[in-house]
């Protein structure tokens, strides 16, 4: 999908003119972008370190980012992808409550 289409859909969402079909399309675009980013991050991630020897600490490094309970997504990723999805959901719900 072209960047122009994504920009158009985001503009329609921000002005409250988005249709349900457009919101779904935008959500799918954002999901695909999230999947692409996640795949790129996994490819760029260093290989896992060998298991620690007995008696050594297995704590995460001080600069590490906490994970969200084994979902494979850290806090930054969660905020990056959940924010726009929540906005789309809110727009859809608002549109469904408006009188026809």
CNS distance restraints for C-alpha pairs under 8 A (distance, minus, plus):
assign (resid   1 and name CA) (resid   5 and name CA) 6.85 0.50 0.50
assign (resid   1 and name CA) (resid   6 and name CA) 7.54 0.50 0.50
assign (resid   1 and name CA) (resid  29 and name CA) 7.69 0.50 0.50
assign (resid   2 and name CA) (resid   6 and name CA) 6.77 0.50 0.50
assign (resid   3 and name CA) (resid   7 and name CA) 6.13 0.50 0.50
assign (resid   4 and name CA) (resid   8 and name CA) 6.09 0.50 0.50
assign (resid   5 and name CA) (resid   9 and name CA) 6.17 0.50 0.50
assign (resid   6 and name CA) (resid  10 and name CA) 6.13 0.50 0.50
assign (resid   6 and name CA) (resid  26 and name CA) 6.80 0.50 0.50
assign (resid   6 and name CA) (resid  29 and name CA) 7.57 0.50 0.50
assign (resid   7 and name CA) (resid  11 and name CA) 6.12 0.50 0.50
assign (resid   8 and name CA) (resid  12 and name CA) 6.27 0.50 0.50
assign (resid   9 and name CA) (resid  13 and name CA) 6.14 0.50 0.50
assign (resid   9 and name CA) (resid  18 and name CA) 7.20 0.50 0.50
assign (resid   9 and name CA) (resid  22 and name CA) 6.63 0.50 0.50
assign (resid   9 and name CA) (resid  23 and name CA) 7.56 0.50 0.50
assign (resid   9 and name CA) (resid  26 and name CA) 6.36 0.50 0.50
assign (resid  10 and name CA) (resid  14 and name CA) 6.13 0.50 0.50
assign (resid  10 and name CA) (resid  26 and name CA) 7.58 0.50 0.50
assign (resid  11 and name CA) (resid  15 and name CA) 6.26 0.50 0.50
assign (resid  12 and name CA) (resid  16 and name CA) 6.14 0.50 0.50
assign (resid  12 and name CA) (resid  17 and name CA) 5.05 0.50 0.50
assign (resid  12 and name CA) (resid  18 and name CA) 4.88 0.50 0.50
assign (resid  13 and name CA) (resid  17 and name CA) 6.13 0.50 0.50
assign (resid  13 and name CA) (resid  18 and name CA) 4.97 0.50 0.50
assign (resid  13 and name CA) (resid  23 and name CA) 7.41 0.50 0.50
assign (resid  13 and name CA) (resid  88 and name CA) 7.37 0.50 0.50
assign (resid  13 and name CA) (resid  91 and name CA) 7.16 0.50 0.50
assign (resid  16 and name CA) (resid  91 and name CA) 7.04 0.50 0.50
assign (resid  18 and name CA) (resid  22 and name CA) 5.97 0.50 0.50
assign (resid  18 and name CA) (resid  23 and name CA) 6.27 0.50 0.50
assign (resid  19 and name CA) (resid  23 and name CA) 6.14 0.50 0.50
assign (resid  20 and name CA) (resid  24 and name CA) 6.19 0.50 0.50
assign (resid  20 and name CA) (resid  92 and name CA) 6.56 0.50 0.50
assign (resid  21 and name CA) (resid  25 and name CA) 6.17 0.50 0.50
assign (resid  22 and name CA) (resid  26 and name CA) 6.07 0.50 0.50
assign (resid  23 and name CA) (resid  27 and name CA) 6.07 0.50 0.50
assign (resid  23 and name CA) (resid  88 and name CA) 6.41 0.50 0.50
assign (resid  23 and name CA) (resid  92 and name CA) 7.27 0.50 0.50
assign (resid  24 and name CA) (resid  28 and name CA) 6.17 0.50 0.50
assign (resid  25 and name CA) (resid  29 and name CA) 6.21 0.50 0.50
assign (resid  26 and name CA) (resid  30 and name CA) 6.15 0.50 0.50
assign (resid  27 and name CA) (resid  31 and name CA) 6.07 0.50 0.50
assign (resid  27 and name CA) (resid  85 and name CA) 6.65 0.50 0.50
assign (resid  27 and name CA) (resid  88 and name CA) 7.19 0.50 0.50
assign (resid  28 and name CA) (resid  32 and name CA) 6.13 0.50 0.50
assign (resid  29 and name CA) (resid  33 and name CA) 6.23 0.50 0.50
assign (resid  30 and name CA) (resid  34 and name CA) 6.12 0.50 0.50
assign (resid  30 and name CA) (resid  81 and name CA) 7.77 0.50 0.50
assign (resid  30 and name CA) (resid  85 and name CA) 7.92 0.50 0.50
assign (resid  31 and name CA) (resid  35 and name CA) 6.15 0.50 0.50
assign (resid  32 and name CA) (resid  36 and name CA) 6.09 0.50 0.50
assign (resid  33 and name CA) (resid  37 and name CA) 6.06 0.50 0.50
assign (resid  34 and name CA) (resid  38 and name CA) 6.02 0.50 0.50
assign (resid  34 and name CA) (resid  81 and name CA) 6.70 0.50 0.50
assign (resid  35 and name CA) (resid  39 and name CA) 6.12 0.50 0.50
assign (resid  36 and name CA) (resid  40 and name CA) 6.17 0.50 0.50
assign (resid  37 and name CA) (resid  41 and name CA) 6.10 0.50 0.50
assign (resid  38 and name CA) (resid  42 and name CA) 6.18 0.50 0.50
assign (resid  39 and name CA) (resid  43 and name CA) 6.24 0.50 0.50
assign (resid  40 and name CA) (resid  44 and name CA) 6.18 0.50 0.50
assign (resid  41 and name CA) (resid  45 and name CA) 5.97 0.50 0.50
assign (resid  52 and name CA) (resid  56 and name CA) 6.26 0.50 0.50
assign (resid  52 and name CA) (resid  57 and name CA) 7.37 0.50 0.50
assign (resid  52 and name CA) (resid  58 and name CA) 6.46 0.50 0.50
assign (resid  60 and name CA) (resid  64 and name CA) 6.12 0.50 0.50
assign (resid  65 and name CA) (resid  74 and name CA) 6.55 0.50 0.50
assign (resid  65 and name CA) (resid  75 and name CA) 7.29 0.50 0.50
assign (resid  66 and name CA) (resid  74 and name CA) 6.14 0.50 0.50
assign (resid  66 and name CA) (resid  75 and name CA) 6.78 0.50 0.50
assign (resid  67 and name CA) (resid  71 and name CA) 7.49 0.50 0.50
assign (resid  67 and name CA) (resid  72 and name CA) 7.00 0.50 0.50
assign (resid  67 and name CA) (resid  73 and name CA) 6.15 0.50 0.50
assign (resid  67 and name CA) (resid  74 and name CA) 4.44 0.50 0.50
assign (resid  67 and name CA) (resid  75 and name CA) 6.44 0.50 0.50
assign (resid  68 and name CA) (resid  72 and name CA) 7.27 0.50 0.50
assign (resid  68 and name CA) (resid  73 and name CA) 6.28 0.50 0.50
assign (resid  68 and name CA) (resid  74 and name CA) 5.90 0.50 0.50
assign (resid  68 and name CA) (resid  75 and name CA) 6.74 0.50 0.50
assign (resid  73 and name CA) (resid  77 and name CA) 5.97 0.50 0.50
assign (resid  73 and name CA) (resid  78 and name CA) 6.39 0.50 0.50
assign (resid  74 and name CA) (resid  78 and name CA) 6.29 0.50 0.50
assign (resid  75 and name CA) (resid  79 and name CA) 6.22 0.50 0.50
assign (resid  76 and name CA) (resid  80 and name CA) 6.03 0.50 0.50
assign (resid  77 and name CA) (resid  81 and name CA) 6.14 0.50 0.50
assign (resid  78 and name CA) (resid  82 and name CA) 5.64 0.50 0.50
assign (resid  79 and name CA) (resid  83 and name CA) 5.82 0.50 0.50
assign (resid  80 and name CA) (resid  84 and name CA) 7.58 0.50 0.50
assign (resid  81 and name CA) (resid  85 and name CA) 6.57 0.50 0.50
assign (resid  82 and name CA) (resid  86 and name CA) 5.96 0.50 0.50
assign (resid  83 and name CA) (resid  87 and name CA) 6.37 0.50 0.50
assign (resid  84 and name CA) (resid  88 and name CA) 6.27 0.50 0.50
assign (resid  85 and name CA) (resid  89 and name CA) 6.19 0.50 0.50
assign (resid  86 and name CA) (resid  90 and name CA) 6.08 0.50 0.50
assign (resid  87 and name CA) (resid  91 and name CA) 6.20 0.50 0.50
assign (resid  88 and name CA) (resid  92 and name CA) 6.22 0.50 0.50
assign (resid  89 and name CA) (resid  93 and name CA) 6.16 0.50 0.50
assign (resid  90 and name CA) (resid  94 and name CA) 6.07 0.50 0.50
assign (resid  91 and name CA) (resid  95 and name CA) 6.11 0.50 0.50
assign (resid  92 and name CA) (resid  96 and name CA) 6.18 0.50 0.50
assign (resid  93 and name CA) (resid  97 and name CA) 6.42 0.50 0.50
assign (resid  94 and name CA) (resid  98 and name CA) 6.60 0.50 0.50
